[in-house]
């Protein structure tokens, strides 16, 4: 198995998240433009981001895969975060990129690397993307990865009672996997 703590794509250097990444990743988590689809998820203090990163960093030890900090290969700027995190019986593909980095296919580049990594580490674990139905760009990306809608329903825990969650997956999901994905992130 290759070392997935550092992966190079055409334009990105993907490094396993670490606490030292908290400040630049907080800039992403605090930017309201990146939370149009889920405003309640926006961070207001760097401590929120730091705590999340500590959980994500632990996943590398527990699962052999976790989230990466996405850096520009040319100038080392932090552009985003993403990869796979195991949620019980599934891998969840996730990404978030700075506004100025959007529209260039970087999320697709990261997500393709994440899908390949998940299949290398645990090919028996389904890959899912759970997202809000009105988040059309995320849905299109999941579909380009080969994921298809396996569930549509209420977004449990969302402050917006009208919010609808979609679960897309690379294969049919059993009851346990579906239960994990339909209770929200």
C-alpha positions as CSV (number, residue, x, y, z in Angstrom):
1,X,0.0,0.0,0.0
2,X,1.3,3.5,-0.9
3,X,1.8,6.3,1.7
4,X,-1.4,8.3,1.3
5,X,-0.4,10.9,3.8
6,X,1.0,12.9,0.8
7,X,-0.5,12.5,-2.6
8,X,0.4,14.6,-5.7
9,X,-2.2,15.3,-8.4
10,X,-1.6,17.4,-11.5
11,X,-2.1,20.7,-9.6
12,X,-2.4,19.8,-5.9
13,X,-0.3,18.6,-3.1
14,X,-2.5,16.7,-0.7
15,X,-1.1,16.4,2.8
16,X,-2.7,14.6,5.8
17,X,-4.3,17.4,7.9
18,X,-2.5,18.5,11.0
19,X,-3.2,21.0,13.7
20,X,-0.7,23.4,12.2
21,X,-3.2,23.8,9.3
22,X,-5.9,25.3,11.6
23,X,-5.4,28.9,10.7
24,X,-5.7,28.6,6.9
25,X,-8.4,26.0,7.2
26,X,-10.3,28.3,9.6
27,X,-10.3,30.9,6.8
28,X,-12.3,28.4,4.7
29,X,-14.6,27.4,7.5
30,X,-15.3,31.0,8.4
31,X,-16.0,32.2,4.9
32,X,-19.8,32.7,4.6
33,X,-19.5,32.3,0.8
34,X,-18.6,28.7,1.3
35,X,-21.6,28.0,3.5
36,X,-24.4,29.0,1.2
37,X,-25.9,25.5,1.3
38,X,-25.5,25.1,5.1
39,X,-25.0,28.5,6.8
40,X,-25.2,26.8,10.3
41,X,-22.0,24.9,9.5
42,X,-19.9,28.0,9.4
43,X,-17.2,28.3,12.0
44,X,-16.9,31.5,14.1
45,X,-13.8,30.6,16.2
46,X,-10.5,29.0,15.2
47,X,-11.0,26.5,18.1
48,X,-13.9,24.9,16.2
49,X,-11.7,24.3,13.2
50,X,-8.8,23.1,15.4
51,X,-11.0,20.5,17.2
52,X,-12.3,19.2,13.8
53,X,-8.8,18.9,12.5
54,X,-7.7,16.9,15.5
55,X,-10.6,14.4,14.8
56,X,-9.6,14.3,11.2
57,X,-5.9,13.7,12.0
58,X,-6.8,10.8,14.3
59,X,-8.6,9.1,11.4
60,X,-5.3,8.6,9.6
61,X,-4.1,6.4,12.5
62,X,-7.5,4.7,12.9
63,X,-8.3,4.0,9.3
64,X,-5.2,4.6,7.2
65,X,-7.0,7.4,5.4
66,X,-8.5,10.7,6.3
67,X,-8.7,14.3,5.2
68,X,-6.0,16.2,3.3
69,X,-5.1,19.8,3.3
70,X,-5.0,20.7,-0.4
71,X,-2.2,23.0,-1.4
72,X,-1.3,24.5,-4.8
73,X,1.7,22.6,-6.1
74,X,3.3,25.8,-7.5
75,X,3.2,28.2,-4.6
76,X,2.2,26.0,-1.6
77,X,-1.0,28.1,-0.8
78,X,-3.7,26.3,1.1
79,X,-6.6,26.1,-1.3
80,X,-8.9,23.6,0.4
81,X,-9.6,20.5,2.4
82,X,-11.1,17.2,1.5
83,X,-10.7,13.4,1.0
84,X,-12.4,10.5,2.7
85,X,-13.4,10.0,6.3
86,X,-14.9,6.7,7.4
87,X,-18.2,7.1,9.0
88,X,-19.1,3.8,10.5
89,X,-19.6,1.5,7.5
90,X,-19.0,3.9,4.7
91,X,-16.3,6.3,3.3
92,X,-17.7,9.8,3.0
93,X,-16.1,11.9,0.2
94,X,-15.9,15.6,1.2
95,X,-14.2,18.7,-0.1
96,X,-14.2,22.5,0.4
97,X,-12.2,24.9,-1.6
98,X,-11.6,28.7,-1.3
99,X,-13.8,30.8,-3.6
100,X,-10.8,31.9,-5.6
101,X,-9.9,28.2,-6.3
102,X,-13.3,27.2,-7.5
103,X,-14.4,26.6,-11.0
104,X,-11.0,25.1,-12.1
105,X,-11.8,21.4,-11.5
106,X,-9.7,21.1,-8.3
107,X,-12.5,19.6,-6.3
108,X,-12.8,16.9,-9.0
109,X,-9.0,16.3,-8.9
110,X,-9.1,15.9,-5.1
111,X,-12.2,13.7,-5.2
112,X,-10.7,11.4,-7.8
113,X,-7.6,10.9,-5.7
114,X,-9.8,10.3,-2.6
115,X,-11.9,7.7,-4.4
116,X,-8.7,5.9,-5.5
117,X,-7.3,6.0,-2.0
118,X,-10.5,4.6,-0.5
119,X,-10.4,1.8,-2.9
120,X,-6.8,1.1,-2.1
121,X,-7.3,1.1,1.7
122,X,-10.6,-0.6,2.0
123,X,-12.3,-1.5,-1.3
124,X,-15.0,-3.4,0.6
125,X,-16.3,-0.2,2.2
126,X,-18.8,1.8,0.1
127,X,-18.1,5.3,-0.9
128,X,-20.8,7.9,-0.4
129,X,-21.5,11.5,-0.8
130,X,-24.2,13.0,1.3
131,X,-25.2,16.5,0.4
132,X,-28.1,18.9,0.4
133,X,-30.3,18.5,-2.6
134,X,-30.0,22.2,-3.6
135,X,-26.2,21.9,-3.8
136,X,-26.1,21.2,-7.5
137,X,-22.3,21.6,-8.0
138,X,-21.6,18.9,-5.3
139,X,-24.2,16.6,-6.8
140,X,-22.7,17.0,-10.3
141,X,-19.2,16.2,-8.9
142,X,-20.5,13.1,-7.1
143,X,-22.1,11.9,-10.3
144,X,-18.9,12.5,-12.3
145,X,-17.2,10.2,-9.8
146,X,-19.7,7.5,-10.7
147,X,-21.9,7.8,-7.6
148,X,-25.7,7.5,-8.0
149,X,-28.6,8.6,-5.8
150,X,-29.6,5.8,-3.4
151,X,-31.6,7.9,-0.9
152,X,-33.5,11.2,-0.7
153,X,-35.1,12.4,2.5
154,X,-35.2,15.0,5.3
155,X,-31.9,16.4,6.5
156,X,-31.9,15.3,10.1
157,X,-30.6,18.0,12.5
158,X,-30.6,20.7,9.9
159,X,-32.1,24.0,11.4
160,X,-34.0,24.4,8.1
161,X,-36.9,21.9,8.4
162,X,-37.4,22.1,4.6
163,X,-33.8,20.9,3.8
164,X,-33.6,17.7,1.8
165,X,-30.6,15.4,1.9
166,X,-29.4,13.2,-0.9
167,X,-27.1,10.1,-0.5
168,X,-25.2,9.1,-3.5
169,X,-23.1,5.9,-3.5
170,X,-20.8,3.8,-5.6
171,X,-22.9,0.7,-4.9
172,X,-26.2,-0.3,-3.2
173,X,-26.1,0.3,0.5
174,X,-27.1,-2.1,3.2
175,X,-29.4,-1.0,6.1
176,X,-26.4,-0.1,8.4
177,X,-24.6,2.0,5.8
178,X,-27.9,3.7,4.8
179,X,-28.6,4.5,8.5
180,X,-25.2,6.1,9.0
181,X,-25.7,8.4,5.9
182,X,-29.3,9.4,6.5
183,X,-28.7,10.7,10.0
184,X,-26.5,13.5,8.7
185,X,-22.8,14.3,9.0
